[in-house]
Amino acid sequence: MKLNKMFAAMLSSVLVGATLVGCGSSDSSKLNVLSTKTVELGDPVYLAAAEFLSDNSQDINVADITVESDLKTDDFQYTYNQMNDSVTSRGKEYLALGTYEVTLKYKDQSYPVRLVVKDTTMPEFISPAAVVTVPMGNEDYDFSKVYRTRDKDKVTISINGDYDLTTEGKYPVTVVATDASGNTNSLEITIKVVGKNQQISASDQFDNEVPSDPDSETDSSTNDDPLINDNANQNQGTTTTPNACTISNAPVGTSVYYSFSDLYTAGTNWNSQNPNNYFFYLEGQDDCGNKVYFLTTGTSSETTPPIITDPNNSTNQPQTDDQQVVNPQ
C-alpha cells in the first residue's frame, strides 16, 4: 500500500514537470512587444517589426512577423517607403504629431502597439537680435517678422513685459516662443520705439529685421527700388521706378519709398556697411495724396551734419551726432 502511494506521488511529479515544460514551449511562440513606442517629432519612423519588440533575444525570425497599419496603406495621408519601412505624413519629411495604431501578427496571434509621435523640443531662435527698432505708433507691430524660429510645428511669438509703442523710448522685455505642444524658449531683448526723423544707428537694429509698415497690417508689395527725388527745381537725380504721381515737396537728397518696410530695409543695408552709419526718415505725400517715406542716410564721422527739410515745414534742421532731430509739430 505504501509502495503504491510512493509510485503515485512520483507519477504526479512527472506529470507536473511535463506540464511546466509544455508551458515553456508554448511561450516561445509568443512575442514580447511594446505597448507604446514613442518617437520625437522630426525623427525618422520605421515600421519594421523589430522596432516594436521589447525583447528580440528569443529564437524568432522577424521575417515571420507581419506589421499592419493604416500608415502603410493610406496613401492619401501618409507616404510609406517599402525599401526601408519608413513612413512620413504626406507632403512632409516626417510623421506628424499624433497617436497611430500598429498591429504585429505572428502565428495567428495579434499584438496591438500604440505609436506616439511627440514634440518635446523647444523652438530655436534663428534671429536672436538684442534690440528691435519699431516706428512709433505701430501698435500692431508683428514681432514674429523679426524674431523668427525653427521648429517642426507652428510657433507663436509673445512679448512679456511693459512697453508702449506709442511713446518713444527703450523698453526691456522678454520674447517668448511657444510651439503647439507647449514647448517654450525665451530671449531678453530691448524694444526701441523711434519717431519719424529720429536717427537710427547700426546698434539699434540688425540685418534680418523686416519691420511692417506702420500704417498697414501687411507689408506693401511695391518694388524694393526707391524713388529718387526728382524735383525739377532741385535737380536731384532721376526716378528709378515709374510712378504716375510726382513728388514736388520731397526733401533734397532723400530717397522715396511707398512702404516703410522697404525704407527700413534700405536703411538697414546702409547701416551694415559701416558701424558709424545711421539713417532716419520723414513722412509725407506725393502730389496725388499717397503716403510716402523719405529716407536720409549719413555717417557720424561726417564733419558737416546733413540738412533735413521737413516737407511739411520750411525750416531746415541740422543733424548732429549728439542730437536727435524730431520733426516739429
Residue pairs with C-beta under 8 A, 6 or more apart in sequence:
28 58
28 59
29 106
29 107
30 106
30 109
31 53
31 60
31 65
31 104
31 106
31 109
31 111
32 53
32 54
32 55
32 58
33 52
33 53
33 54
33 104
33 111
33 113
34 52
34 53
34 54
34 113
35 113
35 114
36 113
36 114
36 115
36 116
37 51
37 52
37 102
37 113
37 114
37 115
37 116
38 116
38 117
38 118
39 45
39 95
39 115
39 116
39 117
39 118
40 117
40 118
40 119
40 120
40 121
41 94
41 96
41 97
41 117
41 118
41 119
41 121
41 152
41 153
41 181
42 94
42 121
42 152
43 94
44 86
44 94
45 71
45 86
45 87
45 88
45 94
45 95
45 115
45 117
46 84
46 85
46 86
46 87
47 67
47 69
47 71
47 72
47 80
47 85
47 86
47 87
47 102
48 62
48 67
48 85
49 62
49 65
49 66
49 67
49 104
50 56
50 62
52 67
52 102
52 104
52 111
52 113
53 62
56 62
60 106
64 106
64 107
65 104
65 105
65 106
66 104
66 105
66 106
67 85
67 102
67 103
67 104
67 105
68 102
68 103
68 104
68 105
69 100
69 101
69 102
69 103
69 115
70 77
70 78
70 100
70 101
71 78
71 80
71 87
71 95
71 100
71 102
71 115
72 78
72 80
72 87
73 80
75 90
76 90
77 89
77 90
78 87
78 88
78 89
78 90
78 95
79 87
79 88
79 89
79 90
80 86
80 87
81 87
87 95
88 94
88 95
89 95
89 96
94 152
95 117
96 117
97 117
97 118
97 119
97 153
97 180
97 181
98 116
98 117
99 114
99 115
99 116
99 117
100 114
100 115
100 116
100 117
101 112
101 113
101 114
101 115
102 112
102 113
102 114
102 115
103 110
103 111
103 112
103 113
104 110
104 111
104 113
105 111
118 181
119 152
119 153
119 179
119 180
119 181
119 183
120 181
120 183
121 151
121 152
121 183
122 177
122 179
122 183
122 184
122 185
123 149
123 150
123 151
123 155
123 177
123 178
123 179
123 183
123 184
123 185
124 149
124 150
124 151
124 185
125 147
125 148
125 149
125 175
125 177
125 185
125 187
126 148
126 149
126 150
127 146
127 147
127 148
127 206
127 208
128 147
128 187
129 146
129 147
129 189
129 205
129 206
129 208
129 209
130 188
130 189
130 190
131 189
131 190
131 191
131 192
131 203
131 204
131 205
131 206
132 143
132 146
132 147
132 189
132 190
132 191
132 192
132 205
132 209
133 192
133 194
133 200
133 204
133 205
133 209
133 211
134 141
134 165
134 191
134 192
134 193
134 194
134 211
135 193
135 194
135 195
135 196
135 211
135 214
135 260
136 165
136 166
136 167
136 168
136 193
136 194
136 195
136 196
136 214
137 165
137 166
137 214
138 165
138 211
138 212
138 214
139 165
139 166
140 212
140 217
141 165
141 211
141 212
142 212
143 157
143 159
143 175
144 156
144 157
145 209
145 210
145 211
145 212
146 208
146 209
146 210
146 211
147 157
147 175
147 177
147 187
147 189
148 208
149 155
149 157
149 177
149 185
151 177
151 179
151 183
152 179
153 179
153 180
153 181
154 179
154 180
155 177
155 178
155 179
155 180
156 177
156 178
157 175
157 176
157 177
158 175
158 176
158 178
159 173
159 174
159 175
159 176
159 191
160 173
160 174
160 175
160 176
160 186
161 171
161 172
161 173
161 174
162 171
162 173
163 171
163 173
163 191
163 193
164 171
164 193
165 191
165 193
166 193
167 193
168 193
168 194
168 195
168 198
169 192
169 193
170 190
170 191
170 192
170 193
171 190
171 191
171 192
171 193
172 188
172 189
172 190
173 188
173 189
173 190
173 191
174 186
174 187
174 188
174 189
175 186
175 187
175 188
175 189
176 184
176 185
176 186
177 184
177 185
177 186
177 187
178 184
192 204
194 200
194 204
195 326
195 327
196 280
196 281
196 282
196 283
196 327
197 280
197 281
197 282
197 308
197 310
197 317
197 325
197 326
197 327
198 280
198 324
198 325
198 326
199 278
199 279
199 280
199 319
199 324
199 325
200 267
200 271
200 278
200 279
200 280
201 271
201 277
201 278
201 300
202 271
202 272
202 274
202 275
202 276
202 277
202 278
203 275
205 268
205 271
206 268
207 268
207 269
207 272
209 264
209 268
210 219
210 261
210 264
210 265
211 260
211 261
211 264
212 218
212 219
212 260
212 261
213 219
213 220
213 259
213 260
213 261
214 260
215 260
215 291
219 259
219 261
220 258
220 259
220 261
220 262
222 257
222 258
222 259
222 262
223 241
224 262
224 265
224 266
225 240
225 241
226 240
226 241
226 255
226 256
226 257
226 262
226 263
226 266
226 295
227 239
227 240
227 241
227 243
227 247
227 255
227 256
227 257
227 258
227 292
228 236
228 237
228 238
228 239
228 240
228 255
228 256
229 236
229 237
229 247
229 250
229 251
229 252
229 253
229 254
229 255
229 256
229 294
230 236
230 237
230 238
230 239
230 246
230 247
231 247
231 248
231 249
231 250
231 252
234 252
236 250
236 252
236 253
243 286
244 288
245 286
245 287
245 288
245 290
246 286
246 287
247 256
247 284
247 286
247 287
247 292
248 287
249 284
249 285
249 311
250 256
250 284
250 292
250 294
250 311
251 282
251 294
251 296
251 308
251 309
251 310
251 311
252 307
252 309
253 296
253 306
254 282
254 294
254 295
254 296
255 263
255 266
255 294
255 295
256 286
256 292
256 293
256 294
256 295
257 263
257 266
257 292
257 293
257 295
258 290
258 291
258 292
258 293
259 293
260 281
260 293
263 281
263 293
263 295
266 279
266 295
267 279
267 281
267 295
267 297
270 277
270 279
270 297
271 277
271 278
271 279
274 299
276 299
276 300
276 301
277 297
277 298
277 299
277 300
278 297
278 298
278 299
278 300
279 295
279 296
279 297
279 298
280 296
280 308
280 319
280 325
281 293
281 294
281 295
281 296
282 293
282 294
282 296
282 308
282 310
282 311
282 327
283 291
283 292
283 293
283 294
284 291
284 292
284 293
284 294
284 311
284 312
285 291
285 292
285 311
286 292
294 311
296 306
296 308
296 319
298 305
298 306
298 319
300 321
305 318
305 319
305 320
305 321
306 318
306 319
307 316
307 317
307 318
307 319
308 316
308 317
308 318
308 319
308 325
309 316
309 317
310 317
310 327
310 328
312 327
313 327
313 328
315 328
317 325
318 325
319 325
